[in-house]
Amino acid sequence: MRQIIDGVKRAEWDKFVASHEEANFLQSWDFYEFHLSRGKKVVRRLLMDEKKIIGAYAGVVETAKRGRYMAIAGGPIVDWKDKEAVKMIFADIREQGSKSGCVFVRVRPQLELSDNSLKLMSELGLKKAPMYLSVEFAGVLDLRKSEEEILAGASQGFRRKLRKAAKNEIEITADTDDASIKEFCRLEKLHAERQKYVAFSSSFLTKQFEAFREGGEIMIYTARKDGEVLAQNFMIFYGPEASYHYGVSSELGTKYSAAPLLHMAAMEEARKRGCIRYNLWGIVEPDETSHRFYGVSEFKRSFGCAELRYTPAHDMILKPLAYQKTKLVESARKRIRHV
């Protein structure tokens, strides 16, 4: 007999989620511990077949002026060919969203984009969301390839930057020390000022760091020259995937080409942990030259990464009249932000 229950045990949750090749930290236990640490309501649900877990999803309830909603990024994790399981999970999502007083539930499933995936969303009664939820277009490297094979597929410019960095005698370290996240927060503020974006708060970054450190899933990679910090990467290792979650650099870091060395070191650690995928995360189309993420996208493409398109965020509308306000506000915001 199949039933859906609350997920209350970290070990069984992560064992199930991390066993799926498509999964990453977006449905990890610790990501929702982070949300709890920020005072958010979290929903964790397991689909059971007798005593066996066959599906899972976690969501966070967000309160916004445009309406309360639940966000389910990178989930649910389920065999999408099992139609009964999928229907049960989405019926439960609807129930949990209603219980939480949500106007809608936004789902960005861990499904590659295809005509079939879009058809499935429609059959489940979901509508394409006016805004994204987590990354929908990512650059990904296959870690089953050797370092030599990855470098052979990288651009000449990337290989040149690596050679330049090696000559500059840059030191690379990786740790989970409080001092490293403190330095990361400081550098991120300076980086945001230079690149003209709104920096995350130190509290936001530190709470994430602490949540993932609890499960041994985080490392801060730091590049230094003569004792001065040039660049840092905030890496998450979960199940089959290593995720380049955040990255920051100083002006000197750009000068000395420190960033490629950080990624090569993180890939080495990812292989040791059994990861098969290195997710560089968001990229934009090659012709979107005016997009604010164009430069960083070109840097990621220089690795020779494959391009993965997830099925975009879809909304399960629970309160149609109230949802119209959300749609209007988010559509306008999308145009203003050029995202």
Secondary structure, 3 states (H helix, E strand, C coil): CEEEEECCCHHHHHHHHHCCCCCCHHHCHHHHHHHHHCCCEEEEEEEEECCEEEEEEEEEEECCCCCCEEEEECCCEECCCCHHHHHHHHHHHHHHHHHCCCCEEEEECCCECCHHHHHHHHHCCCEECCCCCCCCEEEEEECCCCHHHHHHHCCHHHHHHHHHHHHCCCEEEEECCHHHHHHHHHHHHHHHHHHCCCCCCHHHHHHHHHHHHHCCCEEEEEEEECCEEEEEEEEEEECCEEEEEEEEECHHHHHCCCHHHHHHHHHHHHHHCCCCEEEEEECCCCCCCCCCCHHHHHHHHCCCCEEEEECCCEEEECCHHHHHHHHHHHHHHHHHHCC
